[in-house]
Structure formats: structure tokens, C-alpha cells
């Protein structure tokens, strides 16, 4: 059973779930999906491209794009590559060891926030 360091020896529900390898795997999957979709949405905003325009560039429907970016449809690596390509971007994958905050890369949101604070 996991221990919550803030409340001493009392276990937390999240801690118990995180001890389950299947739950931890699902959480890692959802975390990556969220990061990718947030990044794509931020690029669309940065480039001032609507979902409709993106759909047209990809030869897909606006509904298909909305499902992808809202998490309702599986986002494949090929689809991510296609979206980045039509937006004029490439991606650099930077894995880091889990639990080592010194290695965690900044997300686009964090970069935007740090630039706006400067």
C-alpha cells in the first residue's frame, strides 16, 4: 500500500492505484496522448489555423479532426506526422527517466509561460 508523505502513514487512493502496474501503464498512455494533443492544439493556435483548415489540408473532415484533438479517436504516429507536416513542423522525441525532475523537458505551455513572465 502506498503512503502519502503529507499525511504520514495513511494510504491514498491515488497511491494505491499507482502501485497497480496496469493502471500506471494506462496513466502513462493517457499522459502522452494529452501532451501530443495539447501540443497540436497549441501549434494550430500559434499558426492561426482552424480545425476546418487543417481538415482541408489533410483531406479529412472537420469532425475527424475534432475527434482526434478531443481524444475521441486514436491518434496514430502517422496521423501526428501528417498533421505536423501540413503545419510545417517536425517533432523531436526526448525521453527522460521517470521520477527525475531535472531531466523533464519543458512542455510548450511551460515555455510559453516562462517567455510571458520574462
C-alpha positions in Angstrom: 0.0 0.0 0.0 1.3 3.5 -0.9 2.0 6.0 1.8 1.1 9.7 1.5 4.0 11.7 2.8 1.8 14.7 3.6 -0.4 12.7 5.9 2.0 10.3 7.5 1.2 6.7 7.2 -2.3 7.0 5.8 -2.6 5.4 2.3 -4.1 7.4 -0.5 -6.3 6.2 -3.3 -4.0 7.5 -6.0 -1.0 5.9 -4.3 -2.9 2.5 -4.3 -3.8 2.9 -8.0 -0.2 3.9 -8.9 1.0 0.6 -7.4 -1.1 -1.3 -9.9 1.2 -1.8 -13.0 -1.8 -1.9 -15.4 -3.1 1.5 -14.1 0.3 3.0 -14.2 0.7 1.9 -17.8 -2.7 3.4 -18.7 -1.8 6.6 -17.0 1.4 6.9 -19.0 -0.5 6.3 -22.2 -3.1 9.0 -21.4 -0.4 11.4 -20.3 1.4 11.1 -23.7 -1.9 11.4 -25.6 -2.7 14.6 -23.7 0.7 16.0 -24.3 0.5 15.4 -28.0 -3.0 16.7 -28.5 -2.2 19.8 -26.4 0.9 20.4 -28.5 -1.0 20.1 -31.7 -3.7 22.5 -30.5 -1.1 25.0 -29.4 0.5 24.8 -32.9 -2.8 25.4 -34.6 -3.4 28.4 -32.4 0.2 29.7 -33.0 -0.2 29.3 -36.8 -3.7 30.7 -36.7 -5.1 27.6 -38.5 -8.6 26.5 -37.8 -9.6 22.8 -37.4 -11.5 23.2 -40.7 -8.4 24.5 -42.5 -6.4 21.6 -41.0 -9.0 19.1 -42.2 -8.9 20.6 -45.7 -5.1 20.4 -45.8 -5.3 16.7 -44.7 -8.2 15.8 -46.9 -10.3 14.8 -43.8 -13.5 16.1 -42.3 -13.6 18.7 -39.6 -15.4 16.1 -37.4 -12.5 13.7 -37.8 -10.0 16.4 -36.7 -12.2 17.4 -33.8 -12.4 13.7 -32.7 -8.6 13.5 -32.9 -7.9 16.6 -30.9 -10.6 15.9 -28.3 -9.4 12.4 -27.6 -12.3 10.6 -29.1 -10.3 8.9 -31.8 -7.0 7.1 -31.7 -4.1 9.4 -32.7 -1.6 7.3 -34.6 2.0 8.3 -35.1 1.3 8.5 -38.9 -1.6 11.0 -38.2 0.6 13.1 -35.9 3.3 13.1 -38.6 0.8 14.1 -41.2 -0.6 17.0 -39.1 2.9 18.3 -38.3 3.9 18.0 -41.9 1.0 20.1 -43.2 1.7 22.7 -40.5 5.4 22.8 -41.5 6.8 21.2 -38.3 8.8 18.2 -37.3 9.0 16.6 -33.8 11.9 15.7 -31.6 11.2 12.9 -29.2 13.1 13.4 -25.9 12.6 10.5 -23.5 13.6 11.1 -19.9 13.8 8.8 -16.8 10.5 8.9 -14.9 10.8 10.5 -11.5 13.9 12.6 -12.4 12.6 16.1 -12.5 15.9 17.5 -13.6 15.6 15.7 -16.9 11.9 16.5 -17.6 11.7 18.7 -20.8 9.5 21.8 -20.7 6.2 21.4 -22.4 5.1 24.1 -25.0 2.8 25.5 -22.3 5.7 25.9 -19.8 7.9 27.5 -22.5 5.1 30.0 -23.3 4.5 30.8 -19.7 8.2 31.3 -19.0 8.5 33.6 -22.0 5.5 35.7 -21.0 7.0 36.1 -17.5 10.2 37.4 -18.8 
